[in-house]
Amino acid sequence: ILLLYIQKKTFGVGGNTIHLVTVSACMRLACHRSRNNIRQAKIVKGRSINLALSHRGRQALKQVGMEDTIVSKGIPMHSRMIHSLNGTQYPIPYGKKGQVTLLLQPAETYSNTKLNFAHKLLNWSTETGAMTFLRADGAKEEIQADLIVGCDGAFSAIRKQFLRQSRFNFSQTYIPHGYLELTMPPINGEFAMKPNYLHIWPRNTFMMIALPNLDKTFTCTLFMPFDEFENVTTGDQVIEFFQKYFPDAIPLIGADALKRDYFRLPAQAMVSVKCSPYHLSDKCVLMGDAAHAVVPFYGQGMNAGFEDCLVFNEIMDQLNEDFSAVLPEYTRVRVPDDHAIADLAMYNYVEMRSHVNSKWFLFRKYIDNFLHIIMPRTIIPLYTMVTFTRTRYHEAVKRWHWQDKVRNDIVTRRACWPWHCLKFSDLASLMTCHFFNKEN
Ligand SMILES: Cc1cnn(-c2ccc(OCc3ccccc3)c(C(=O)O)c2)c1-c1ccc(Cl)c(F)c1
């Protein structure tokens, strides 16, 4: 989690590698993490190390002068590549030049990084900020903090103490889908597929994506209901399943590797966590997955966490770093937006699970892009607002509903397409909205 120039003693607890390294690199923050160093682990149990960085996350990195460093280690994806069942591939650009999603892997450690791995938080006090850690050598370490930032993930130890507080709201939802990661190796030292694309195989209840890595491999993530994972128990059944749904991926992953890696780890669960408030008195604040774990179907998990820091620091500026005012204001401003992206990611999961196959995906995206081209200020695709702007998440949702109403009003009054079926007045009303927005 990015905490910018807080002069007081601030202790971050948790955070995954990219958050920890970035935090420490920019602020000599003492970070305490119960897990071992992911960078030294050979196999990390089911934990994906691909992180999709887009505009919100980049703005946070920019504010601490880290954007160029981190972006230089990322792979830009300027379009989706939709893989149809018959093996045909359709590129759909994300939009304007420069609107890319960056794929990151754990960054390098920086000289002023003080990372305390395998430090388990035993206890902490909301009144005094006193913290007790159990170190890897078994010794206990007492620390006194002015502010404790709980960025210790979806199953936060810091948040556990919030549960004892009156009027603390908390919800946790596991979805019936799991995910499993496979590796697509390079061919003759080169990427097996076009690298600067987010490869998507939309198959309604099954989906697979492939994200490029710096070592020219792709990390393929298969999303599928646990019931379906349980039906595939032998190597031959894996091949049969892939022949039916992802035939073009078999030669690229390799049949033997597919049969082997498919069973390397069990399918991992996905959880959505929402809570409020995000703060306790003036001593503790939750950020990142500890505050709002989201399902991955919008690629916004890390970006929302980074934007937490950006918003926190904007409020620190406004309220002169007075934690007793900053923390409640951070809750007031940030909770509606983080709840909105959690709901949006879950909506996308339902949308993509129910009827998003390659034809529907293509249709939706072509329509979105077409309407955005002819009325760039009136129709802005939701994915564009979420991924390529800092439009507040809850405001993006409000605008999306308004745009859907405008579009559906026109469509329901005219059963047919294409465009020439619309009466002039329909076009006029749309263009009026467009010019009206121009005024705004
Ligand atoms: C890692 C990452 C970064 N962005 N996205 C993402 C997510 C959703 C998208 O569209 C939603 C939609 C398309 C068509 C109809 C309704 C909704 C698009 C898009 O427009 O390209 C891209 C993902 C991602 C993550 C998991 C799955 Cl399963 C997946 F497919 C992609």
The ligand as a Gaussian input file, in Angstrom:
#p B3LYP/6-31G(d) Opt

LIG

0 1
 C       -7.317000      -9.306000     -15.616000
 C       -8.292000      -8.409000     -16.294000
 C       -8.093000      -7.062000     -16.621000
 N       -9.193000      -6.602000     -17.231000
 N      -10.073000      -7.607000     -17.299000
 C      -11.336000      -7.488000     -17.929000
 C      -12.480000      -7.824000     -17.246000
 C      -13.728000      -7.697000     -17.890000
 C      -13.787000      -7.222000     -19.203000
 O      -14.967000      -7.057000     -19.883000
 C      -16.157000      -7.304000     -19.104000
 C      -17.311000      -7.700000     -19.937000
 C      -17.143000      -8.103000     -21.220000
 C      -18.250000      -8.409000     -21.960000
 C      -19.511000      -8.335000     -21.391000
 C      -19.633000      -7.966000     -20.089000
 C      -18.546000      -7.659000     -19.336000
 C      -12.610000      -6.921000     -19.868000
 C      -12.612000      -6.386000     -21.257000
 O      -13.497000      -5.604000     -21.624000
 O      -11.637000      -6.718000     -21.971000
 C      -11.363000      -7.065000     -19.255000
 C       -9.562000      -8.721000     -16.736000
 C      -10.264000     -10.007000     -16.645000
 C      -10.341000     -10.676000     -15.459000
 C      -11.021000     -11.902000     -15.399000
 C      -11.607000     -12.409000     -16.537000
 Cl     -12.435000     -13.932000     -16.525000
 C      -11.530000     -11.722000     -17.718000
 F      -12.120000     -12.257000     -18.817000
 C      -10.860000     -10.503000     -17.805000

